[in-house]
Amino acid sequence: MWGSSAARISSMPADIVCDNACYSFFAAYRLGLALFLYHAIQALILVGVTEADDSRASLQNGFWSLKPFVLLGIAIGCFFIPYWLVAKMFWPILIAGILFMVVQGVLLVDLSFSWAEGILEGAERGKTIFKLLMIGLTISFLAIAVITVAVVFWKFDRSLERGLVIANSLLIVVMSVCSVLPSVQDATPSAGIFQSSLLGIYSLFVLVSAYIDDPSRSGTKSPIFDIIVTVVNVVFAYLAIAQVSFSIGSNLARLGPSSKGTFDTSDEAAGRYNYSLFHVNFALAALFTVLYITFWQGIDLSTGKVKIVESAVGYWSRVLASWGVGGLYIWSLYAPIVLDSRSF
């Protein structure tokens, strides 16, 4: 593979055994680190920039012909990082990945409401296609959730795996019931089963991704199913990034009010956003993607042979993330009710 060949640029001592899979693993880490550094450097330079009038904003909005070469240069440089240093990057990358899952949950909750509100606005204008779209998507999301649960019971035979997916299914039911309660509808008319079904799919696929990366898994293995789960999770990750990209003026209003108790939705506010935070999200997403590419595994050099090892933290962090998004969604429904003195 080209990745394993490129990774050999960084020499490995003769007493360390590293096969093609090992070199590919190192290549994934180095490329992910390059993309992380590319965005992290811009995040540092753009600290405090919120408007295009700032002279530093040109770094964000220009130099497009130069940026690919900068990224390429950083990537080449990362292939010269000593192997032992790359091997120690697992825990920092894992922590960054967990942090991104927290951010991702917040962004996906906001995304689900944005989609629902956009479709409802079209329906209120009397366009039948939007009503059909809302119904069709909601039914499709629920069907995907049911199919996913059924596949888990078919492919995985351990009581832990089945018990966790049952817990997630019950969470989806709770989310859906909360969405249609009269008190919630009065406070947030756009809330509905559309959001709970979309976020339910996310929670299930995050959970199942932990299953398929578990080396001790039992049951019927299916490479196609494993690939589908991984791809869907990466898609959800970049949907969250797209939410940052296309609604960068948003305050993520549903998750908490501003210090003044209200949200600035003026055109002027919509034209402002935190340039540095924008790149921080991309930097974390780069490391999160590395975890998925490498199946949330680390590297052990203590035996004289590069050994790819599993981490229970990677497994349980995804289990908690699958529950966390449900908690965030339920909070977004009840925040306007509980914090009734605030303006949402």
C-alpha positions in Angstrom: 0.0 0.0 0.0 1.2 3.5 -0.7 0.6 4.5 3.0 3.0 1.7 4.2 5.6 2.7 1.6 5.4 6.4 2.5 5.6 5.6 6.2 9.0 3.9 5.6 10.5 7.4 5.1 10.9 7.5 8.9 13.5 4.8 9.6 12.7 2.1 12.1 15.5 0.6 14.2 16.7 -2.9 13.2 15.5 -4.3 16.6 11.9 -3.2 15.9 9.8 -5.4 13.7 7.1 -3.5 11.6 5.1 -5.1 8.8 3.0 -3.4 6.2 0.0 -3.1 8.5 2.2 -1.5 11.1 3.6 1.0 8.6 0.1 1.8 7.3 -0.9 2.5 10.9 1.9 4.9 11.3 1.0 6.6 8.0 -2.6 7.1 9.2 -1.4 8.8 12.4 1.1 11.0 10.5 -1.5 12.2 7.9 -4.1 12.8 10.6 -1.5 14.8 12.6 -0.6 16.8 9.5 -4.3 17.8 9.0 -4.6 18.6 12.7 -1.5 20.8 12.7 -2.7 22.6 9.5 -5.9 23.7 11.3 -4.4 24.1 14.8 -1.8 26.6 13.4 -4.6 28.6 11.8 -6.7 28.5 15.0 -3.8 30.0 16.9 -3.2 32.7 14.4 -6.9 33.6 14.2 -7.5 33.8 18.0 -9.8 36.8 18.7 -10.9 37.2 15.0 -14.6 37.4 14.6 -15.1 39.7 11.6 -13.8 39.9 8.0 -12.6 43.4 8.7 -9.7 42.0 10.8 -6.5 41.9 8.8 -5.9 38.3 9.9 -9.2 37.2 8.4 -7.5 37.2 5.0 -5.8 34.0 6.2 -9.2 32.4 6.5 -10.7 33.8 3.3 -7.7 33.9 1.0 -4.5 32.3 0.0 -6.3 29.3 -1.5 -3.6 28.6 -4.1 -1.0 28.4 -1.4 -2.9 26.4 1.2 -2.6 23.0 -0.5 1.1 23.4 -0.7 1.3 24.3 3.0 -0.7 21.2 3.9 1.5 19.1 1.7 4.6 20.5 3.3 3.2 19.8 6.8 2.3 16.2 5.7 5.8 15.5 4.4 7.3 16.9 7.5 5.1 14.6 9.7 6.6 11.6 7.9 9.9 12.4 9.5 8.6 12.4 13.0 10.3 9.6 15.0 8.3 6.4 15.2 8.5 6.3 19.0 6.9 9.7 19.2 4.1 8.7 16.9 3.5 5.6 19.0 3.0 7.9 22.1 0.3 9.9 20.3 -2.5 7.4 20.9 -3.7 8.8 24.2 -3.7 12.5 23.2 -5.5 11.6 20.0 -8.0 9.5 22.0 -8.7 12.4 24.3 -9.1 14.7 21.3 -11.5 12.2 19.7 -13.6 12.0 22.9 -13.7 15.8 23.0 -14.8 15.9 19.4 -17.7 13.5 20.2 -18.9 15.9 22.8 -18.8 18.8 20.3 -20.3 16.6 17.6 -23.3 15.8 19.9 -24.0 19.5 20.4 -23.6 20.2 16.7 -25.8 17.3 15.6 -28.6 18.4 18.0 -28.4 21.9 16.5 -28.3 20.4 13.0 -31.4 18.2 13.6 -33.4 21.3 14.7 -32.1 23.4 11.7 -33.2 20.7 9.2 -36.6 20.3 10.9 -37.2 24.1 11.0 -36.2 24.5 7.4 -38.6 21.7 6.3 -41.4 23.1 8.5 -41.0 26.6 7.1 -41.6 25.1 3.6 -44.6 23.2 4.8 -46.1 26.3 6.4 -45.9 28.0 3.0 -48.3 25.4 1.7 -45.8 23.3 -0.2 -46.9 19.6 0.1 -43.5 18.3 -0.9 -42.1 19.5 2.4 -44.8 17.7 4.4 -44.1 14.6 2.5 -40.3 15.1 3.0 -40.7 15.4 6.7 -42.9 12.3 7.0 -40.7 10.3 4.6 -37.5 11.1 6.3 -38.9 10.4 9.8 -40.2 7.0 8.7 -36.9 6.2 7.0 -34.9 7.2 10.0 -37.1 5.0 12.3 -36.8 2.1 9.9 -33.0 2.4 9.8 -33.0 2.4 13.6 -35.2 -0.8 13.7 -33.1 -2.5 11.1 -29.9 -1.6 13.0 -31.2 -3.1 16.2 -32.3 -6.3 14.4 -28.8 -6.6 12.7 -27.2 -6.2 16.1 -29.2 -9.1 17.5 -28.3 -11.1 14.4 -24.6 -10.4 14.2 -23.7 -10.1 17.9 -24.6 -12.8 20.5 -23.1 -11.4 23.7 -25.6 -10.2 26.4 -23.6 -7.0 26.9 -23.9 -6.0 23.3 -27.6 -6.8 23.1 -28.3 -5.2 26.5 -26.6 -1.9 25.5 -28.5 -1.7 22.2 -31.8 -2.3 24.1 -30.8 0.6 26.4 -30.2 2.8 23.3 -33.5 1.7 21.8 -35.3 2.7 25.0 -33.5 6.0 25.0 -34.8 6.7 21.5 -38.3 5.9 22.7 -37.9 8.4 25.6 -36.5 11.0 23.2 -39.5 10.6 20.8 -42.1 10.7 23.6 -40.5 13.8 25.1 -40.6 15.4 21.7 -44.4 15.3 21.4 -45.4 16.2 24.9 -47.7 19.2 25.0 -45.4 21.2 27.4 -42.5 20.6 25.0 -44.5 21.5 22.0 -45.7 24.7 23.6 -42.1 25.8 24.3 -40.5 24.4 21.1 -43.0 23.9 18.3 -40.3 22.6 15.9 -39.5 19.7 18.2 -40.7 16.3 16.9 -39.9 12.7 16.2 -37.8 13.8 13.2 -35.0 15.0 15.4 -35.2 12.1 17.8 -35.1 9.5 15.0 -32.1 11.2 13.3 -30.2 11.4 16.6 -31.3 7.9 17.4 -29.6 6.6 14.3 -26.4 8.4 15.3 -26.5 7.0 18.8 -27.0 3.4 17.5 -24.2 3.7 14.9 -21.8 5.1 17.4 -22.6 2.2 19.7 -22.3 -0.4 17.0 -18.9 1.1 15.9 -17.6 0.2 19.3 -18.9 -3.4 18.8 -17.2 -3.9 15.5 -13.8 -2.6 16.7 -13.8 -5.0 19.7 -11.4 -7.8 19.0 -13.2 -10.1 21.4 -16.5 -9.7 19.6 -18.4 -12.9 19.0 -21.1 -13.8 16.5 -21.3 -13.6 12.7 -18.8 -11.1 11.3 -19.7 -9.2 8.1 -17.1 -6.9 6.5 -19.7 -5.1 4.5 -21.7 -4.3 7.6 -18.6 -3.1 9.4 -17.7 -0.8 6.5 -21.2 0.7 6.4 -21.1 1.4 10.1 -17.7 3.1 9.8 -18.7 5.2 6.8 -22.0 6.3 8.4 -20.1 7.4 11.5 -17.6 9.4 9.5 -20.5 11.0 7.6 -22.1 12.0 10.9 -18.8 13.5 11.9 -18.6 15.7 8.8 -22.2 16.6 9.0 -21.3 18.1 12.4 -18.4 20.0 10.7 -20.8 21.1 7.9 -23.1 22.5 10.6 -20.2 24.7 11.8 -19.4 25.7 8.2 -22.9 26.6 7.1 -24.3 28.1 10.2 -21.2 29.7 11.6 -23.2 32.6 13.0 -25.3 30.4 15.1 -25.2 30.5 18.9 -26.4 26.9 19.2 -29.4 28.6 20.9 -31.2 25.4 22.0 -28.5 24.3 24.4 -28.2 27.4 26.6 -28.8 31.1 26.5 -26.2 33.8 26.3 -25.0 35.7 29.3 -27.7 38.3 28.7 -30.4 35.6 28.7 -31.2 36.2 25.0 -29.7 35.3 21.6 -28.6 37.8 19.1 -30.2 36.8 15.8 -29.6 40.0 14.0 -28.1 40.1 10.5 -24.9 41.6 12.0 -24.5 38.8 14.4 -25.1 36.2 11.7 -22.2 37.7 9.8 -19.8 37.1 12.8 -18.3 33.9 14.0 -15.2 32.7 15.9 -12.6 32.0 13.2 -10.3 30.3 15.7 -13.1 28.0 17.0 -14.0 27.1 13.4 -10.5 25.6 12.9 -10.4 24.0 16.3 -13.5 21.9 15.2 -11.7 20.8 12.1 -8.5 20.0 14.0 -10.4 17.8 16.4 -12.3 16.2 13.5 -9.0 15.3 11.9 -7.9 13.3 15.0 -11.3 11.8 15.4 -11.1 10.5 11.8 -7.7 8.9 12.6 -9.3 6.9 15.4 -11.9 5.5 13.0 -9.3 4.7 10.3 -7.2 2.8 12.9 -10.2 1.2 14.7 -9.5 3.1 17.9 -6.3 1.1 18.4 -2.9 2.1 19.9 0.7 0.9 19.4 2.8 -1.0 21.9 6.6 -1.1 21.3 7.6 -2.8 24.6 8.0 -6.3 23.1 10.5 -5.3 20.4 7.7 -5.8 17.8 5.2 -3.2 16.9 1.9 -4.5 18.4 -1.4 -2.9 17.7 -3.4 -2.9 20.9 -7.0 -2.2 21.8 -8.3 0.3 24.4 -11.3 -0.2 26.6 -11.5 3.6 26.9 -12.2 3.8 23.2 -15.1 1.3 23.6 -16.8 2.8 26.5 -16.3 6.4 25.4 -18.4 5.6 22.4 -21.0 3.9 24.6 -21.3 7.0 26.7 -21.3 9.3 23.6 -24.2 7.3 22.2 -26.1 8.1 25.4 -24.8 11.6 25.7 -26.4 12.8 22.5 -29.8 11.7 23.8 -29.2 13.6 27.0 -28.3 16.7 25.1 -31.4 16.4 23.0 -33.7 16.0 26.0 -32.0 18.9 27.6 -32.6 21.0 24.5 -36.3 20.2 24.8 -36.7 21.0 28.5 -34.2 23.9 28.8 -36.9 26.5 27.7 -39.3 25.0 30.3 -36.9 24.6 33.2 -35.2 28.0 32.6 -38.4 29.8 32.0 -36.9 33.1 33.1 -34.5 33.0 30.2 -35.3 33.9 26.6 -34.8 31.2 24.0 
